[in-house]
Amino acid sequence: MEMAIWLTVVMGVVPLVLWLLWWWNNVWYWLVITTIRSSKGGTMLPPGHMGLPILGETLTFLWYFKFLRRPEDYINSKRQKYGDGIGMYKTHLFGRPSVIAFLPSTNKFVLRDNESFKYGWAMVELVGKTSLTGVHGKAHLRLRSFVSRSINQPNALRRIGLAVQPRMISALQSWTKCHDITFYDEMKKVTFENIGMYFASIEPGPTLDRLNKYFAGMISGLRAYPLNIPGFTFHHALQCRRKIEAIFREVLDERRNNYINGEDQPINDLMDGLMNLKDEEGNHLSDTEVLDNMTSILLGGYESTALVTMWAVYYLAKYPEVLQKLRDENMALKKSNSEQLVTSDEILKLEYTIKVVDETIRLANIAGFLLRITTKDLEYKGYTIPKGWNMILWLRNVHIDPKIFDDPLCFNPDRWNGSMLPENFQAFGYGPRICAGNMVARLQVALFLHHLSTGYKWKLVNPDAKVKYLPHPKPEDGLKITIEKL
């Protein structure tokens, strides 16, 4: 009898309490935000719901992303309930009241306004307040110009293109000696060794291994709930960030001391460039600024490049007709070039190869969404976006929306034959803060595909492996493949 009573309580009362909390949280924000702003001539909040107090819609988000593994259904459930309308919904995610933007035009509105929408505190806390991500105005323009010249302009791409290929070639040769490999893990090693070399001249060894470990921990915090409490992912990410900074500070101090003592000549890598960068008044960057930017730039180029390369290998294994067209184009280049290494100019002229890279970036959706925070109350199409709220730009929807792309879940590089509106491809952002390393990322993936397609064949060990979507999408097995020479 007592068991039946308790069961009735659990099955009836608990859901009722949760529903009341869910309902009250929405009413609370309506009273506090909408009413106050209406009295000042403001407007209504966007449609949507705030979820439970404190937790917001975190549980719903995790349900779609982690348990159902159908991330598209999260935003589609809102679209079915509220319609597309202004392309925004209110919610509560990642510890803050938020507005989700999911249409190209709405995302464009946010990404073009560098003053009203800035990076959220959690992101800045991890990458550094004085990094390219964290600064604004003249400081941002100066840093961005330098980074672009260092890694994204033709001369830089030529230098980087030749520097990264030996490790790619060596890795491919070594992989054929194994029965099978976990491609994601192996590609991360190759990518990080290359980045460590041409950004900070750190050769493979214990220091680079520690940095690799700490960057992996830091990356896990980018999509975590921002609680700086021991035991939580975000706290661990902050600890990893401090260890990364400590390693870079040792390298920085040693390099500066050697220069002062005349023991070394400038190395002319990214760290040297940051150390020598000056503002309009002739002042050098502080050590904190150098370290923050080293951390943020490595973070931006490390995980994303490895993930895009992994998905390219996955899709090419799934679409053999695409692989054959890619192989034919690259074989033609190989026959016309007697050298083992190819140049960035040669690779970037391979039209179909670049289409494969861009189609991989579109479909893989490595950056599923971007996070900004509002610096003031804003109005958009008759609705208020309150100051201090998260602005979550849902890029996944842009890249797989059937209204924008025909058969969007199909891997089809030929869809890039026509002109593509910039606002319909937002993987690198849009506007003044578009990724400063977008070309070097494309180049590295294209170079790897050149050497892979012209010298090797491979197949997936688990072609039906499920996909994990947090913190970034990847097959559950890390993409196990068998690989052998052609």
N, C-alpha and C positions, 0 to 999 in steps of 0.2 A: 504493500500500500504506500509506504513512504517512498519507495523507488518510483512509483507511478507519479506521485506528487512532484518529486524533484525533476522527473522527466518532463512533466507538463510545464514546470517553471523554465527549464532550459529551452524547450521547444517553442514556448509561447512568449514568456516575459522577456527573455534576453533579446530576441529579434525585435520586439516592440521597443525596448529601450534603445537599441542601436538605431532603429528607424527614427525615433524621436530626436536623438542626438544629431543624426544626419539632417533632419528637417530643421532643427534649431540652428545649426551652424550656418545654413543658408540664410535664415531669417536674421541672424546676428550681423552678417556682412551686409545684408540689405539695409538694416537699421543704421549701422555705424557708418558705412561708406555712402550708400545711395542717398539716404535722407539728408546727411550733412551736406553733400555736394549739391543736391537738389535745392537746398536752401540758399546756396550761393550761385544758383543759376546753372548748375551742372546737369549731367545727364545720367542715364541708367547704366549699370554694369552690363557687359555682354551676357548672352544667355549661357546657361551651364549650371553646375552645382559644385559646392565647396567640399562635399564629402563630410567625414567625421571631424569633430574638433581635434586639433593638433595634428592628427594623422592625415587629414584631408582625404585625397583619393589615392594615397600611397598603396593601400592594399589592392585597390582596383587595378592600378598600374602594374603591380607585381603579378597579379592574376593573369593579365593578358600577356605580359612580356616573359615572365619566368615559368609559369605553370602551364597555361594554354599554348604558349609559344606562338601566338598569333598577334603580333604587335599592331598590324593594320586594323584589327578589330577594335582596338582601344579607341582610336579616333573615329572609325566608322560607326561605332555605337553612338557617339555623340552626333555625328552627321545625320544619322537616321532619326535621332530624337529631336534635334534642334534645327536641322537644316544647315545649308552652307552659309546663307545670309551674308554676314560681313567677313566671314572667314576666321572668326575668333570665338572661343568659349572661355568662360571663367572656370577656375578650379583651384585646388590647393595641392601643390606637389613640391617635393624637395625642400620641405620645411617652410614654404612661404605661400601666401595667396598668389595666384598666378593667372595669366591669360595665355591660352594656347592659340597660336596662329598657324594655319595649315594651308592657306592658299598662296600661290606665288605672289600675287599683288600685295597681300597683307605682309608677307615676309619681306618683300621689297620695301614697303613702307618703313619697317623697323630697321632693316639693315642699312638703309641710306641715311638714317638719322643718327649720327655718331655722338650727338650731345644728349638727346633725350633717352637713349637706350645704351646702357653700359654693361660690361660684364658683371655678373653676380659675384657676391663676396666670396662664395665657396671656390669658384674658379680662380679668382685673383689670389686667394689665400694659398692655393696650391702652386700656381705658376709664378707668383711674385708680383707685388704691387708696382714695382718699377719696370716690369717686363713690357715687351711690345703689346701684350694683351692688356696690361693694366694701366698704361699711360694714355694720355689724350693730348690733343692739340699739337703744338710744335714739337713736343718730345716724341709723340707718336710718329709724326711725319719724318723726323730725323732718323729714328730707329728703323722705320719701315724702308726708307730709302736705302739705308746701309745694308739691311738684310737682303733686300731685293737685288742690289748690286753684287752681293757676296754669293748668293746661291741661285738666283733666278734669271739673270741676264745671260745673253749668248756666250760671252767669254767664260763666265762662271760655269755654265752648263757644259761647255767643252772640257774644262778642267775636271769637273766632278765626274762627267761621263767616262773619262779615261781612268779616273782613280778608282771607281767602284767595280769595274768589270773583273779585275783579277780575282777578287774574293768570290764573285758570282761563279766564275768558271771553275775555280778550285772546289767550291761547295758542290756543284753539279757532278764533278768527277768523283768526289768522295761519296756522294749519296748512292751511286750505282754499285758500290761495294757492300751496301746494306741490303737486307732482305726487304725491308720497308722502312719508311721514315715518317715521323710526324711533321708534316711540311711546315705548319705554323711555327712550331718551336725552332726548327732549323732556319727558316727564313728570318725569324727575329734575330738570330745570332748573326747572320750575314748582314742584315740591315744595320744592326747596332754597331757592328765592327766598322762598317763603312762610315756611319755617322760619327762615331767616336774618333775616327781617323781624320776626316776632312773638316770637322767642326772644332776639335780640340787636340788633334794629333796624339790621341791616346791609343796605343797599340793594344792588340789582344793580350789579355793577362788578368791577374787578380783584380786590378783596379777597374777594368772594364766589366769584369764579371759582377763585381759589387754594384756598379752603376746599373747594369742590366736588371739585377734583382730589385733594386730600389725603384727604378722607373716603372717596373711592372706593378709594384705596390702602389705607387703614386697614381698610375693610370686607373687602377681599380676604384679610386676615390672620386673620379670625375663625375660619375653617375650615381654616387652613393648619397644616402640621406646625410645632410651636413651636421652631424653630431660629433663634436670633438671630445668624445668620452672613450676611455680605454675599452677595448673590445669591439668598437665599431669600425667599419671599413674606412670611414673618413679620417678618424683619428690615426689609424695605421698609415694612411696615405700622407698625412702631414708629417709623421715621423720619418717616413721614407724621403720626403722632400727635404727635410733638414739634413739627413745623411748625405743626400746628393749635393747639397750646398756645401757641406763640409769637405767632400772630396774635391769639388771644383775650387774651393778656396785654397786647398793645399797646392793644387796645380797652378793656380793663379799666383800665389805667394812665391812658389819656387821659380816660376817663369820670370816674375818681376825682379827677384833677387839676382838671378843669373844675368838679366839684362843690365842691371845696375853695376854688377861686378865685371861686365864685359865678357862673360863666359859663353854666351850664346848670341846668335844673330836672330832677329825677328823671324818667326815661323810662318807668318802670313796666313794663318788659319782664321776661323771665325772669332776665336777668343782674342787673338792678337788685334783683329780689327775693332772689336768692342773696346779693348784696352786703349786703343789709340783714337777712338771716336771723340770728337769735340762738338760742343754746342756753339751757338752763334757768338758767344763771348769768349770762346777759346778754352772752355773748361772741359776736362775729361769726365767720362762717366765714373761714378763712384764704384767701389768694389761690389756693393750690393746690386747696383744696376747691371754690372757685367755678369754677376752670378745669376740674377733673375732671368736675364735674357738668354744665357746659355741653357738654363733649365727649360725655359718655355720653348725655345727653338728646337732643342733635341726632342722634347716631348711631342711637338707637332709633327716632326718628321719620322719618328721611330715606329710607333705602333701602327699608324695609318698606312704607311708604305708597305709594311709586312702584311697587313690584313688585305689590302687591295691586291697584292701579288698572290696571296693565298686564294682569294676568290677568283682571280683570273685563271689560275691553274685548275680550280674546281669547275668553272663554267666551260673551259676548253675541253676538259675530259667529258663533260656532259653533252657538248655540242661538237661532234667530230667534224661536221662540215665547216664550222667556223675555224676550227684548228687547222684544217687543210688550207683554207684561204690565207690564214696567218702564216703558215709554214711556207707556202709558195712565195709569198711576198718577201719573207726574210731569207729564203734560200737564194732568191735572185740577188739580194744584196750581198750575201756571203760569197757567191760566185764572182761578183764584180770587185770584191775586196779581198786581197790576198793576205791581209793582216788578220790576226786573231781578234783584235779589238776593233770595234767600230766607233765612229764619232757620233756625238750628239746631233750634229747637222744631218748625218745620214739617217739616223733613227727617226728623227722628228719629221723627215720627209716621207716616211712610210705611212701612207694615209690609212690603210686598213688596220695597221697595228695600233695607231693612235685611236681609231674608232673602237677597237677592242678594249683599250685601256679606259676610255671614257664610258663605254657601256658597262664595264665592270664597276666603275665608281658609282654610276647611277643606280644599278641594280643591287649592289652589295649594301649601299647605304651605311657606310662605316660611321659617319656622323649622322645618326638618325634624327637628332634635333640639336639646336643651338640654344643657349641660355643667355638672356640679357636681363637687366633690371632697369625699371623706369626711374628717371631722376626728377620727374615732375608729373603732375596730373596732365593727362593728354586726352584729347577727344578724337575719335575715329568713327566716321560714318554714323554720328549720333550717339555713340556710346563712350563711356569714360573708362580709361585705363589708369587706375590710381597710382600715385607716386609710391615707390618702394615695392611694387609688385614684380614678381618674375614675369618675363615675357619669354615663352617657350616656343621656338620656331620649329614646327614639325616638318622637317625636310623630307622624311620618308614619304609623306603624302604627296609632295610635289613630284617626286621621282617615280612613283608607281601609280599615279592617278590616270585612269583610263581616258579621262577627258583631255589629258595632255599627251599621253603616249599610247599608241595602239598596242594592244596585247602587252601591257607593261611588265608582266612577270616573265616574259620570254626574253632570253639573251639574244639580242639581235643587233650587232654592230652596224648593220646597214641602215638602221633608223637614223644614223648620223649623216646620211648622204645629203640631206637638205640642211637649210639654215636652222639653227637652234636659238630660240630666244634666250638671252642670258638669264632671265628671271625663272626659266623652266629648268635650269640646271644650277642648283645652289649648293652643291657638295663642298665647294671651297668658300662659301659665303657669297656676299654680294656687296657692292659699294666700297666705301673707303677702307673697310677692314677685310677685304677679300684676302684669302690666305697668301702670304708673301712667298711661299714656297710651292705654289701649285704646279709650276713647270718642272721643277726638279723632282717632284714626286712622280709626275707622269713619265719623266725621262727614265727614272730608275726602274719602274715597272716595265716599260717598253724594252729597255736593255736586257733585263732578265728574260723576258719572253723571246727575245731574239736568240739568245744562246740556248734556251730551253727547246724552242721549236725546231731549231736547225740541227740539234745534236742528240735529242733524246725523245723517248716516248714514255708514257706513264699511264697508270690507271688508278682509280680510287679503290682502296681496300674495302671501305664501307660506303658504297654509293648512296645508300638510303639513310645515312647518319642524320640524326636530328640536329637542329640548329639551336644554339644558345644565343640569346639576344642581349644579355647584360654581362659586362659593361659595353661590349661591342659584339656584333653578330659574328659567329664562327661555328663551324661544325663541331658537334660534341666531342668527336675524336681528334680534334685539332688538324683534320685533313690528313689522314694516313694514306700514303700512296706507295706504290712500287714504281721504280724508275730504272730504265736501262738505256744504253746507247742505241741510236738508230742503226 
